[in-house]
Amino acid sequence: MGNELLPVRPLRRDDLPVDTIELARFMIGKYLVHDLPQGRLTGRIVETEAYPVGDSTSHAFVGRRPHNGAMFLSRGHAYVRLTYGLSYMLNMSAEEAEVGAGILFRAIEPLEGLPLMEARRPGVPLRDLARGPGRLTMALGVGQSFNGRDLCTGSGLWIGVIETREAPIGVTTRIGLSREMHRRLRFFEPGSTFVSGPRRLLPMPHGGA
């Protein structure tokens, strides 16, 4: 492909489903892009989790607070949180403004800007560059300063799409929770080696949330 960039079209807010679960499903096969002075970082989204309204595991469950305000913005805004003092997690707000819900980006397949990603995660195989939410943010260079950013602008850190045929989407239970573990709110690209978590948790794409 040379220096030609992938033909990723920015997603606008009106393109995004309002419902949190549908949004998490919709984002599989879409793209996360981070434009930097050094070049563009692009990855296809292969795994998400939904944290809908009323979910007791959601950071929005306690109501709007200074630390979770980005979850109450209209759908398509970044909510970045630090987990266990170690890793940043990139989420995106869902629903209408002031509702409080979101989806978690769990994994991407790195496609563009691989040298820049590898510089942030030296010695790591391609498969593991962004396989898992903490690895994803490290590879893309996303930290707390991105909290509240509008991901529908087509600049900086943004979400996009390439017009292709619709692919199958798998669904299973979420990972690493102590409550509401039974809910089928984790979506993934079947067959992708870039999806995180144990292989046994990745059934073929038949089922629903």
Phi, psi and omega in degrees: 000347181062224180269002180290131181276154175300144183279063181277126177262131179300141173274133176264164183301323180293341177285340189271131173301144179285319183295133185300313183294318178294326178295316179300319178292317182300324186285348175294129182089354175274188190230141169256128183233136173232110179272122180237161175303329181280346182148181182260135172252127182224138174217142175278131183286121183243356181202132177221165171227145179259140175232080189284175178301134179085359179284120184291345178270354182280145176293344179274352187299328182279358185095173185289129177226167179304324185281339185242015185304329182295336179288344182260006173281165178298156185306143178102011176253147180284137169237110183251127180229151177265127183252128179055024179069013187239312190233139173275143177242132179260116176246168174227133180296150180233176177065193177274166179302141177078002180279309178092087178196168180190174174235151178255130172276114185263329183198149173229157169265112182296133183233320181231149180076029183302318178301324179291320177295317182294330177295330179278336181228067186297141176078004183267134177299153180308317182303329185258004183302316184222034181264089186126147188297323179288322177293322180302310182293324179294315181296322182273352181071041182254126178225197186299332182295346180270357180299127180088356180294143176280118181272005182253023184265341184076016177217158184065239174262123185208167179249147183209182184215149167245129184292104178222172179293152181289132182256160176298151178231129177271158179218140178205186180283160181284169186246142168074025179252155178256353178224157176050039182290340186283345188286131183272082187234018178248125184243147185205164176271113182301135177086351180286131177280356182266358177286141183273173176086171181296142179299331183293343180269012183241076177289170176292158191284073173227119181143179181210174183270000000 
